[in-house]
Amino acid sequence: MKVSRLAATGALAASAVVVLSSPAFAHVSVSPEGTAAKGGYAVIDFKVPNERDNASTTKLEVNFPTDHPLASVMTQPIAGWDVKVTKSKLDKPLELHGEQISEAVTKVTWTATGDGIEPGSFEKFPLSVGALPEDTDELVFKAIQTYSNKDVVRWIEEQKEGEEEPETPAPVLTLSAASEDGHHGSTEEASDETEAAAATTTAPADSSDTTARVLGVVGIVVGVVGVGYGVLAGRRRTNA
């Protein structure tokens, strides 16, 4: 009975590991390079993993939110991929740098010219976007991933509060608060973050030096006390 129970437990644990390590948990996602501050500009990366063992990802379509359109979208050339930017008329024009913008990017499509994203690999697709909206905390980008075997995965389900993550969630970009000085994640802010990181890096070293010095002093004191005790003990023996 014990052997059978152990075998069943082992099989259950193994199946749990398989489920947890399943490629289904590798979603298409979006994240900023640095910060994505409200009202500012940012470089964002769409990370696309290959979830198939027998096919490559050959196409990615990213649909932009129409409730918060972005007036400026710039692509970066990627070896082995063609990119197409689709613009559409806006119901309500935007104002950018004092100019009225009547259309905005609604979709960006990357198509592989070679092997694409092969099994066991992923690719990042960067975009420079802005100005980011100031009246929302996040932007939802619905993505469609196409494989060489014609399989299509639609990453378009939006997360609902209080519910479990959907099976094919849409990529969500979380926006940070604009800086009080109005730089909106500017180069100066990035420089400040770099200096802060450097200060954080050097702090442990200073702490280690102080600790080493204290331990050194304690060692010397202990040594002196030990020598004194030895001399005192020797004198007592001599007097005895």
C-alpha positions as CSV (number, residue, x, y, z in Angstrom):
1,M,0.0,0.0,0.0
2,K,2.8,2.4,0.9
3,V,4.6,1.7,-2.3
4,S,1.4,2.3,-4.4
5,R,0.7,5.5,-2.5
6,L,4.2,6.8,-3.1
7,A,4.0,5.9,-6.8
8,A,0.7,7.8,-7.1
9,T,2.1,10.8,-5.2
10,G,5.1,10.8,-7.5
11,A,3.0,10.6,-10.6
12,L,0.8,13.5,-9.4
13,A,3.8,15.6,-8.6
14,A,5.3,14.9,-12.0
15,S,2.1,15.8,-13.8
16,A,2.0,19.1,-11.8
17,V,5.5,19.9,-12.9
18,V,4.6,19.2,-16.5
19,V,1.5,21.5,-16.3
20,L,3.4,24.3,-14.6
21,S,6.2,24.2,-17.1
22,S,3.8,24.0,-20.1
23,P,4.5,26.5,-22.9
24,A,0.9,27.7,-22.5
25,F,2.1,29.9,-19.7
26,A,4.5,31.7,-22.1
27,H,2.3,34.6,-23.2
28,V,2.9,37.4,-25.7
29,S,3.7,40.4,-23.4
30,V,4.7,44.0,-23.6
31,S,7.0,45.9,-21.3
32,P,8.9,49.2,-21.4
33,E,12.6,49.7,-21.7
34,G,13.0,51.7,-18.5
35,T,9.7,53.4,-17.6
36,A,6.5,54.3,-19.5
37,A,5.5,57.5,-17.8
38,K,2.1,59.1,-18.4
39,G,2.3,62.0,-20.9
40,G,5.8,61.0,-22.1
41,Y,7.4,58.8,-24.7
42,A,8.8,55.3,-24.2
43,V,10.4,52.4,-26.0
44,I,8.3,49.3,-25.5
45,D,9.1,45.7,-26.4
46,F,6.6,43.0,-27.4
47,K,8.1,39.7,-26.3
48,V,6.9,36.8,-28.4
49,P,7.7,33.2,-27.3
50,N,7.2,30.2,-29.6
51,E,4.7,27.8,-28.0
52,R,4.9,25.1,-30.6
53,D,7.3,22.2,-30.9
54,N,6.8,21.6,-34.6
55,A,6.3,25.1,-36.1
56,S,7.8,28.6,-36.1
57,T,6.1,31.9,-35.5
58,T,6.0,33.7,-38.8
59,K,3.7,36.7,-38.1
60,L,2.7,39.1,-35.3
61,E,-0.1,41.6,-35.5
62,V,-0.4,44.1,-32.7
63,N,-3.6,46.2,-32.5
64,F,-3.4,49.5,-30.8
65,P,-6.0,50.8,-28.3
66,T,-8.6,53.0,-30.0
67,D,-9.8,54.6,-26.8
68,H,-6.3,56.0,-26.1
69,P,-4.7,56.5,-29.6
70,L,-1.0,57.2,-29.9
71,A,0.0,59.9,-32.3
72,S,3.6,58.8,-32.7
73,V,4.7,55.3,-33.3
74,M,8.2,54.5,-34.7
75,T,9.5,51.0,-35.7
76,Q,13.0,49.6,-35.4
77,P,14.4,47.4,-38.2
78,I,14.7,43.7,-37.2
79,A,16.8,41.3,-39.3
80,G,14.6,38.6,-40.8
81,W,11.3,40.6,-40.5
82,D,9.3,43.0,-42.5
83,V,7.2,45.6,-40.7
84,K,4.0,47.3,-41.8
85,V,2.4,50.2,-39.9
86,T,-1.4,50.8,-40.4
87,K,-3.0,54.2,-39.7
88,S,-6.6,55.1,-39.4
89,K,-8.7,58.2,-39.2
90,L,-9.5,59.4,-35.6
91,D,-13.0,60.2,-34.5
92,K,-11.6,63.0,-32.4
93,P,-8.3,64.7,-33.6
94,L,-5.3,64.8,-31.2
95,E,-3.1,67.7,-30.5
96,L,0.7,67.0,-30.5
97,H,3.2,69.8,-30.2
98,G,0.6,72.3,-31.1
99,E,-0.5,70.5,-34.2
100,Q,-3.8,68.7,-34.9
101,I,-3.4,65.0,-35.6
102,S,-6.3,63.5,-37.5
103,E,-5.0,59.9,-37.8
104,A,-3.0,57.5,-35.6
105,V,-1.5,54.1,-35.8
106,T,-4.0,51.3,-35.2
107,K,-1.9,48.3,-36.1
108,V,1.7,47.2,-36.5
109,T,2.4,43.9,-38.3
110,W,5.7,42.0,-38.4
111,T,6.1,39.3,-41.1
112,A,9.0,36.9,-41.2
113,T,11.2,36.9,-44.3
114,G,13.1,33.8,-43.1
115,D,12.6,31.1,-40.5
116,G,10.8,33.3,-38.0
117,I,10.8,32.4,-34.3
118,E,11.8,28.8,-34.1
119,P,10.7,26.3,-31.4
120,G,12.4,27.0,-28.1
121,S,13.1,30.6,-29.0
122,F,11.5,34.0,-28.5
123,E,11.9,37.4,-30.2
124,K,11.4,41.0,-29.1
125,F,9.7,43.6,-31.3
126,P,10.5,47.2,-30.1
127,L,8.5,50.3,-30.8
128,S,9.0,53.9,-29.8
129,V,5.6,55.3,-28.8
130,G,4.0,58.5,-27.4
131,A,2.8,60.7,-26.2
132,L,1.4,58.2,-23.6
133,P,-2.1,59.1,-22.2
134,E,-2.4,60.7,-18.8
135,D,-6.0,59.6,-18.0
136,T,-5.3,55.8,-17.7
137,D,-3.0,53.5,-15.8
138,E,-2.6,51.0,-18.6
139,L,-2.8,50.3,-22.3
140,V,-4.2,47.1,-23.7
141,F,-2.7,45.8,-27.0
142,K,-4.5,42.9,-28.6
143,A,-2.1,40.7,-30.5
144,I,-2.4,37.9,-33.0
145,Q,0.3,35.3,-33.4
146,T,0.5,33.1,-36.6
147,Y,2.6,30.0,-37.0
148,S,4.1,28.3,-40.0
149,N,1.6,25.5,-39.8
150,K,-1.3,28.0,-40.1
151,D,-2.1,27.9,-36.4
152,V,-3.3,31.3,-35.1
153,V,-3.3,32.3,-31.4
154,R,-5.4,35.4,-30.5
155,W,-4.0,37.1,-27.5
156,I,-7.0,39.4,-27.0
157,E,-8.7,38.5,-23.7
158,E,-8.7,41.3,-21.2
159,Q,-8.1,40.6,-17.5
160,K,-11.2,41.1,-15.4
161,E,-10.8,42.3,-11.8
162,G,-11.2,39.5,-9.2
163,E,-11.0,36.7,-11.8
164,E,-8.3,34.3,-12.8
165,E,-6.0,35.2,-15.7
166,P,-7.6,34.2,-19.0
167,E,-6.1,31.5,-21.2
168,T,-5.0,34.0,-23.9
169,P,-4.5,37.3,-22.2
170,A,-3.9,40.5,-24.2
171,P,-0.5,42.2,-23.6
172,V,-0.9,45.1,-21.1
173,L,1.4,48.0,-20.7
174,T,1.4,49.5,-17.2
175,L,2.0,53.3,-17.1
176,S,3.9,55.0,-14.3
177,A,3.1,58.4,-12.9
178,A,4.6,61.4,-14.6
179,S,7.4,63.0,-12.7
180,E,6.6,66.1,-10.7
181,D,9.1,68.2,-12.7
182,G,7.3,67.3,-15.9
183,H,10.1,65.4,-17.5
184,H,7.9,62.4,-18.1
185,G,10.6,59.8,-18.0
186,S,13.2,62.0,-19.8
187,T,16.9,61.4,-20.2
188,E,17.6,63.4,-17.1
189,E,15.4,61.0,-15.1
190,A,17.1,58.0,-16.6
191,S,20.4,59.5,-15.5
192,D,19.1,60.1,-12.0
193,E,18.1,56.4,-11.9
194,T,21.5,55.3,-13.0
195,E,23.2,57.4,-10.3
196,A,20.8,56.0,-7.7
197,A,21.6,52.5,-8.9
198,A,25.3,53.2,-8.6
199,A,24.8,54.5,-5.1
200,T,22.9,51.4,-4.2
201,T,25.6,49.2,-5.6
202,T,28.4,51.0,-3.7
203,A,26.4,51.0,-0.4
204,P,27.0,47.3,0.5
205,A,30.8,47.7,-0.2
206,D,31.0,50.6,2.3
207,S,29.0,48.6,4.8
208,S,31.3,45.7,4.3
209,D,34.4,47.9,4.9
210,T,32.9,49.2,8.2
211,T,32.1,45.7,9.3
212,A,35.6,44.5,8.6
213,R,37.1,47.4,10.5
214,V,34.9,46.7,13.6
215,L,35.8,43.0,13.5
216,G,39.4,43.9,13.2
217,V,39.3,46.1,16.3
218,V,37.4,43.5,18.2
219,G,40.0,40.9,17.2
220,I,42.8,43.1,18.5
221,V,41.0,43.7,21.8
222,V,40.4,40.0,22.2
223,G,44.0,39.3,21.5
224,V,45.3,41.8,24.0
225,V,42.9,40.4,26.7
226,G,44.1,36.9,25.9
227,V,47.8,37.9,26.2
228,G,47.1,39.7,29.5
229,Y,45.2,36.7,30.9
230,G,48.1,34.4,29.9
231,V,50.7,36.7,31.6
232,L,48.5,36.9,34.7
233,A,48.0,33.1,34.9
234,G,51.8,32.6,34.5
235,R,52.5,35.0,37.4
236,R,50.0,33.1,39.6
237,R,51.7,29.8,38.8
238,T,55.1,31.3,39.6
239,N,54.0,32.7,42.9
240,A,52.4,29.4,43.8
